[in-house]
Amino acid sequence: MNAVSTTVALAYLLAAAGFVVALHLMNSPATARRGSRLSWLGMIVAVAAALTSVIHESTITTTGWIVLGTGIAGGAVAGLVMARRVKMTDVPQVVSIFNAVGGGAAALVAAGGFVRLADGSGIPSRVMIATVLDVIVGPVTFSGSLIAAGKLQGWVSSRPVVFPGARIATAALAVIGIGASCYLLAGNDSIPLLILIACAALGFGVTMTMPIGGADMPVVVALLNSFTGIAVAIAGFVIDNGALIIGGALVGASGGILTVLMAQAMNRSVISVMMGGFGTGDGGSAAGPAVGPGASIRRISAEDAGIQLAYASKVVIVPGYGLAAAQAQHEAAELAAVLAEHATVFFAIHPVAGRMPGHMNVLLAEANVPYPQLKEMEEINPEFARADVALVIGANDVTNPAARRPGSEISGMPILDVDQAKSIIVIKRSMGHGYAGIDNELYANPKTSMYFADAKKAMAELTSAVKTLVA
Amino acid sequence: MTTSLMSDIYMFVLAILIGYEVISKVPSMLHTPLMSASNAIHGIVVVGAIIAASQARTTAGYVLAFVAAFFAAMNVMGGYALTDRMLQMFRKRPGQPTGNGGPGRPEENS
C-alpha cells in the first residue's frame, strides 16, 4: 500500500464514520441539521478520495472523464431541481425516485464491472455472486420505486391493481431470474443472460408493487429504501469498497427498521403488505355510509365548534391523511396559533399519519408549528383524558376505539385515545370509511360532534369563529 | 475465501448492527428527514460510478458509467438538498430565524 492508497482508504473510513455520527445526530430536531451537514461533508471526502485515487492511478481515459463529468453534472442538476421544487406533500414521491436512481446506479456499477471482465477468461466468484445479486436487487428497487412514486403522484392507480395471472407472472419472472442467475454462477460469463436477469428483475419490481394499495405506501417506501441500501452495499462488494458497504448497510438497516415500525403501526405484517390487495385507494373511500342505521350522529356548526374551542384550556389536534390531502397544514397551524394564545395546544401524531413515515411532522413543521407542540402517540395518549377538546382533522382508522377489542379488522392496531377527551370534534368530508373499510365507533360516541367539510375550508371557518370570540 | 472478502463481510454485518442501534433512537417526528438523509447516504454509490468510469474502455462500459454517474449524482444532490430543506423547517418557536433565508411565514412558502 503506497501513501496515496493509504490516504484514500483512510478518507473512505472518515466518510463512513461521518455517516454514522450524522445518523446519530438525527435523534433530535435540534441537532438533525448539523447531522445532515456532517453527512454531506463525509460524502465530499469520499468523492474527493475516489477522484484522487482515479487520478493517481491514471487509468481513466479522456472519454471516461467526459462521460463522468457530464453524467454527474446532469444528474446533480436534475436532483437539485427536484429537491428544491417539490411541495412538502409530495416528498414521498421524490424520495421514491431517489431510491429508484440509487438502486439503478448500484446495478449499473456492478454491470459495468461484469461487462469489462466478461471476456471468457472467467470472473472471480466473489465478483460474480455480488454482481448477480446487484443486478437482481437494483432493478427490482428501480422499477418498484418508480411504480410507488407513480402511485403516490396519482399517475398509476393507487388502488391495488391485480390483473388476472399477476401472481403467475410474478412467479414466472422470479423463476427466469433465478434460473439465469444459477447459470451465470456456474461459471458462465454471458452478457445477454445478465441483461435477461436485469429485465426479469425490472418486471418483478412492477408486478410486486402494482397490487399494493395507496394506504400501504409508507411501508413500501421504507422497504424500497432498505433495498436500495442493500443494493449499494452489494455494489461495494463488487468493487471492494468499504465506504459503499458501510453506507449501504446503514441505509439497509434504517429502511428495515422503518419498514417494521410502519407495518406495526398499521397492524399488518410486512408479508401481508407485500402480498397486496388491501385497502381501497385514495379516491374511492369517500362514498357510502360508515355507521349503521341505528347509530345517531351529532352534527355541529362552525360557530358552536368555535365556542367549544375558544373556551377550552387544553386542545389536542389529531391531523390525518385528510389534512394532508387538502393541503390544510397552514390553516391548521393558524388555528393552533390562535388557540395557543389562551390554551395549551398539542398535535397528536400517529406514526402512519401522512404518506411516508413521519410525513405529518414535516407538513406541520413547514406550516411553522413549533416542534415541541408535535407529540408522538405514546406521549400524547395519557393527555387525552385531560383535554377539553380533541379536534380530529381527516383522521379515521387511527382513532377507532374498535381497535381495542378483538374481532375487528383493526384489532390490536395502536390508536390515539381520542375517545378519552371530554369533548370530540371530528372534521371530515363525509361519513366515508377509512382504509380498513369499517365503521368508526368514535363517530357514534355521545361526546362526538361531526363537522362535514373539506379540511382547508373547515380550518378557515373555525379560525374565524374562534377569533370573533376571543378578540 | 480471501481476506478482503472476509473483512468486507465483517464491515457489512457490523454496519448493519450499528445502523440498527443508531436509528432505533430517532424519534418518529424525524422519520421523513431520516429517510431522506439515509437516501442521500446511499448516494455514496457515486464513488462506484467514478470507479466504473475510470475502468470503462468500451462503448457499453461508457454508457453504463454515464447512466450510473447521472443516477448517483441525482441521488446525492437531491437527497442532501431535500433533507436540508426539511430540517430547516423544524423550529422550537414560530417565526424563529432560520439563518438561511428559509421560509418565514406560511403564506410565503407555498
Chai-1 contact restraints between the chains, C-beta under 6 A:
chainA,res_idxA,chainB,res_idxB,connection_type,confidence,min_distance_angstrom,max_distance_angstrom,comment,restraint_id
A,F19,B,I41,contact,1.0,0.0,6.0,A-B,restraint_1
A,V20,B,I18,contact,1.0,0.0,6.0,A-B,restraint_2
A,L23,B,V22,contact,1.0,0.0,6.0,A-B,restraint_3
A,H24,B,V22,contact,1.0,0.0,6.0,A-B,restraint_4
A,M26,B,V26,contact,1.0,0.0,6.0,A-B,restraint_5
A,M26,B,L30,contact,1.0,0.0,6.0,A-B,restraint_6
A,M26,B,L34,contact,1.0,0.0,6.0,A-B,restraint_7
A,N27,B,K25,contact,1.0,0.0,6.0,A-B,restraint_8
A,N27,B,V26,contact,1.0,0.0,6.0,A-B,restraint_9
A,P29,B,F90,contact,1.0,0.0,6.0,A-B,restraint_10
A,A32,B,L30,contact,1.0,0.0,6.0,A-B,restraint_11
A,A32,B,L87,contact,1.0,0.0,6.0,A-B,restraint_12
A,R33,B,L87,contact,1.0,0.0,6.0,A-B,restraint_13
A,S36,B,A37,contact,1.0,0.0,6.0,A-B,restraint_14
A,S36,B,T83,contact,1.0,0.0,6.0,A-B,restraint_15
A,S36,B,D84,contact,1.0,0.0,6.0,A-B,restraint_16
A,S36,B,L87,contact,1.0,0.0,6.0,A-B,restraint_17
A,W40,B,Y80,contact,1.0,0.0,6.0,A-B,restraint_18
A,A46,B,I44,contact,1.0,0.0,6.0,A-B,restraint_19
A,A46,B,V47,contact,1.0,0.0,6.0,A-B,restraint_20
A,A50,B,V47,contact,1.0,0.0,6.0,A-B,restraint_21
A,A50,B,I50,contact,1.0,0.0,6.0,A-B,restraint_22
A,V54,B,S54,contact,1.0,0.0,6.0,A-B,restraint_23
A,T59,B,S54,contact,1.0,0.0,6.0,A-B,restraint_24
A,I60,B,S54,contact,1.0,0.0,6.0,A-B,restraint_25
A,T63,B,Y62,contact,1.0,0.0,6.0,A-B,restraint_26
A,G64,B,A53,contact,1.0,0.0,6.0,A-B,restraint_27
A,G64,B,S54,contact,1.0,0.0,6.0,A-B,restraint_28
A,G64,B,A56,contact,1.0,0.0,6.0,A-B,restraint_29
A,V67,B,A53,contact,1.0,0.0,6.0,A-B,restraint_30
A,V67,B,Y62,contact,1.0,0.0,6.0,A-B,restraint_31
A,V67,B,A65,contact,1.0,0.0,6.0,A-B,restraint_32
A,V67,B,F66,contact,1.0,0.0,6.0,A-B,restraint_33
A,L68,B,A53,contact,1.0,0.0,6.0,A-B,restraint_34
A,L68,B,A69,contact,1.0,0.0,6.0,A-B,restraint_35
A,G71,B,F66,contact,1.0,0.0,6.0,A-B,restraint_36
A,G71,B,A69,contact,1.0,0.0,6.0,A-B,restraint_37
A,G71,B,F70,contact,1.0,0.0,6.0,A-B,restraint_38
A,I72,B,A69,contact,1.0,0.0,6.0,A-B,restraint_39
A,I72,B,A73,contact,1.0,0.0,6.0,A-B,restraint_40
A,G74,B,F70,contact,1.0,0.0,6.0,A-B,restraint_41
A,G75,B,F70,contact,1.0,0.0,6.0,A-B,restraint_42
A,G75,B,A73,contact,1.0,0.0,6.0,A-B,restraint_43
A,G75,B,M74,contact,1.0,0.0,6.0,A-B,restraint_44
A,A76,B,A73,contact,1.0,0.0,6.0,A-B,restraint_45
A,A76,B,M77,contact,1.0,0.0,6.0,A-B,restraint_46
A,A78,B,M74,contact,1.0,0.0,6.0,A-B,restraint_47
A,G79,B,M74,contact,1.0,0.0,6.0,A-B,restraint_48
A,G79,B,M77,contact,1.0,0.0,6.0,A-B,restraint_49
A,G79,B,G78,contact,1.0,0.0,6.0,A-B,restraint_50
A,L80,B,M77,contact,1.0,0.0,6.0,A-B,restraint_51
A,L80,B,A81,contact,1.0,0.0,6.0,A-B,restraint_52
A,M82,B,G78,contact,1.0,0.0,6.0,A-B,restraint_53
A,A83,B,G78,contact,1.0,0.0,6.0,A-B,restraint_54
A,A83,B,A81,contact,1.0,0.0,6.0,A-B,restraint_55
A,A83,B,L82,contact,1.0,0.0,6.0,A-B,restraint_56
A,V95,B,M35,contact,1.0,0.0,6.0,A-B,restraint_57
A,V95,B,S36,contact,1.0,0.0,6.0,A-B,restraint_58
A,V95,B,N39,contact,1.0,0.0,6.0,A-B,restraint_59
A,F98,B,N39,contact,1.0,0.0,6.0,A-B,restraint_60
A,F98,B,N75,contact,1.0,0.0,6.0,A-B,restraint_61
A,F98,B,G78,contact,1.0,0.0,6.0,A-B,restraint_62
A,F98,B,G79,contact,1.0,0.0,6.0,A-B,restraint_63
A,V101,B,F71,contact,1.0,0.0,6.0,A-B,restraint_64
A,V101,B,M74,contact,1.0,0.0,6.0,A-B,restraint_65
A,V101,B,N75,contact,1.0,0.0,6.0,A-B,restraint_66
A,G102,B,H42,contact,1.0,0.0,6.0,A-B,restraint_67
A,G102,B,N75,contact,1.0,0.0,6.0,A-B,restraint_68
A,G104,B,F71,contact,1.0,0.0,6.0,A-B,restraint_69
A,A105,B,V45,contact,1.0,0.0,6.0,A-B,restraint_70
A,A105,B,A68,contact,1.0,0.0,6.0,A-B,restraint_71
A,A105,B,F71,contact,1.0,0.0,6.0,A-B,restraint_72
A,A105,B,A72,contact,1.0,0.0,6.0,A-B,restraint_73
A,A106,B,V45,contact,1.0,0.0,6.0,A-B,restraint_74
A,L108,B,L64,contact,1.0,0.0,6.0,A-B,restraint_75
A,L108,B,V67,contact,1.0,0.0,6.0,A-B,restraint_76
A,L108,B,A68,contact,1.0,0.0,6.0,A-B,restraint_77
A,V109,B,G48,contact,1.0,0.0,6.0,A-B,restraint_78
A,V109,B,A52,contact,1.0,0.0,6.0,A-B,restraint_79
A,V109,B,A68,contact,1.0,0.0,6.0,A-B,restraint_80
A,A111,B,L64,contact,1.0,0.0,6.0,A-B,restraint_81
A,G112,B,A52,contact,1.0,0.0,6.0,A-B,restraint_82
A,G112,B,G61,contact,1.0,0.0,6.0,A-B,restraint_83
A,G112,B,L64,contact,1.0,0.0,6.0,A-B,restraint_84
A,G112,B,A65,contact,1.0,0.0,6.0,A-B,restraint_85
A,V115,B,A60,contact,1.0,0.0,6.0,A-B,restraint_86
A,V115,B,G61,contact,1.0,0.0,6.0,A-B,restraint_87
A,R116,B,Q55,contact,1.0,0.0,6.0,A-B,restraint_88
A,R116,B,G61,contact,1.0,0.0,6.0,A-B,restraint_89
A,R126,B,L5,contact,1.0,0.0,6.0,A-B,restraint_90
A,N225,B,M35,contact,1.0,0.0,6.0,A-B,restraint_91
A,T228,B,H42,contact,1.0,0.0,6.0,A-B,restraint_92
A,G229,B,H42,contact,1.0,0.0,6.0,A-B,restraint_93
A,V232,B,H42,contact,1.0,0.0,6.0,A-B,restraint_94
A,V232,B,V45,contact,1.0,0.0,6.0,A-B,restraint_95
A,A233,B,F12,contact,1.0,0.0,6.0,A-B,restraint_96
A,A235,B,V45,contact,1.0,0.0,6.0,A-B,restraint_97
A,A235,B,G48,contact,1.0,0.0,6.0,A-B,restraint_98
A,F237,B,D8,contact,1.0,0.0,6.0,A-B,restraint_99
A,I239,B,G48,contact,1.0,0.0,6.0,A-B,restraint_100
A,I239,B,I51,contact,1.0,0.0,6.0,A-B,restraint_101
A,D240,B,S4,contact,1.0,0.0,6.0,A-B,restraint_102
A,G242,B,M11,contact,1.0,0.0,6.0,A-B,restraint_103
A,A243,B,I44,contact,1.0,0.0,6.0,A-B,restraint_104
A,A243,B,V47,contact,1.0,0.0,6.0,A-B,restraint_105
A,L244,B,I44,contact,1.0,0.0,6.0,A-B,restraint_106
A,L244,B,G48,contact,1.0,0.0,6.0,A-B,restraint_107
A,I245,B,D8,contact,1.0,0.0,6.0,A-B,restraint_108
A,I245,B,M11,contact,1.0,0.0,6.0,A-B,restraint_109
A,I245,B,F12,contact,1.0,0.0,6.0,A-B,restraint_110
A,I246,B,M11,contact,1.0,0.0,6.0,A-B,restraint_111
A,I246,B,A15,contact,1.0,0.0,6.0,A-B,restraint_112
A,G247,B,I41,contact,1.0,0.0,6.0,A-B,restraint_113
A,G247,B,I44,contact,1.0,0.0,6.0,A-B,restraint_114
A,A249,B,F12,contact,1.0,0.0,6.0,A-B,restraint_115
A,A249,B,A15,contact,1.0,0.0,6.0,A-B,restraint_116
A,A249,B,I16,contact,1.0,0.0,6.0,A-B,restraint_117
A,L250,B,A15,contact,1.0,0.0,6.0,A-B,restraint_118
A,L250,B,G19,contact,1.0,0.0,6.0,A-B,restraint_119
A,V251,B,S38,contact,1.0,0.0,6.0,A-B,restraint_120
A,V251,B,I41,contact,1.0,0.0,6.0,A-B,restraint_121
A,V251,B,H42,contact,1.0,0.0,6.0,A-B,restraint_122
A,A253,B,I16,contact,1.0,0.0,6.0,A-B,restraint_123
A,A253,B,G19,contact,1.0,0.0,6.0,A-B,restraint_124
A,A253,B,Y20,contact,1.0,0.0,6.0,A-B,restraint_125
A,S254,B,G19,contact,1.0,0.0,6.0,A-B,restraint_126
A,S254,B,I23,contact,1.0,0.0,6.0,A-B,restraint_127
A,S254,B,S38,contact,1.0,0.0,6.0,A-B,restraint_128
A,I257,B,I23,contact,1.0,0.0,6.0,A-B,restraint_129
A,H330,B,P106,contact,1.0,0.0,6.0,A-B,restraint_130
A,P351,B,S28,contact,1.0,0.0,6.0,A-B,restraint_131
A,M356,B,T32,contact,1.0,0.0,6.0,A-B,restraint_132
A,P357,B,H31,contact,1.0,0.0,6.0,A-B,restraint_133
A,G358,B,S28,contact,1.0,0.0,6.0,A-B,restraint_134
A,G358,B,H31,contact,1.0,0.0,6.0,A-B,restraint_135
A,G358,B,T32,contact,1.0,0.0,6.0,A-B,restraint_136
A,H359,B,T32,contact,1.0,0.0,6.0,A-B,restraint_137
A,N361,B,M29,contact,1.0,0.0,6.0,A-B,restraint_138
A,V362,B,T32,contact,1.0,0.0,6.0,A-B,restraint_139
A,V362,B,M86,contact,1.0,0.0,6.0,A-B,restraint_140
A,A365,B,M89,contact,1.0,0.0,6.0,A-B,restraint_141
A,A365,B,F90,contact,1.0,0.0,6.0,A-B,restraint_142
A,E366,B,M89,contact,1.0,0.0,6.0,A-B,restraint_143
A,A367,B,P106,contact,1.0,0.0,6.0,A-B,restraint_144
A,N368,B,P94,contact,1.0,0.0,6.0,A-B,restraint_145
A,N368,B,P106,contact,1.0,0.0,6.0,A-B,restraint_146
A,P370,B,K92,contact,1.0,0.0,6.0,A-B,restraint_147
A,P370,B,R93,contact,1.0,0.0,6.0,A-B,restraint_148
A,P370,B,P94,contact,1.0,0.0,6.0,A-B,restraint_149
A,Y371,B,F90,contact,1.0,0.0,6.0,A-B,restraint_150
A,L374,B,M29,contact,1.0,0.0,6.0,A-B,restraint_151
A,E376,B,S28,contact,1.0,0.0,6.0,A-B,restraint_152
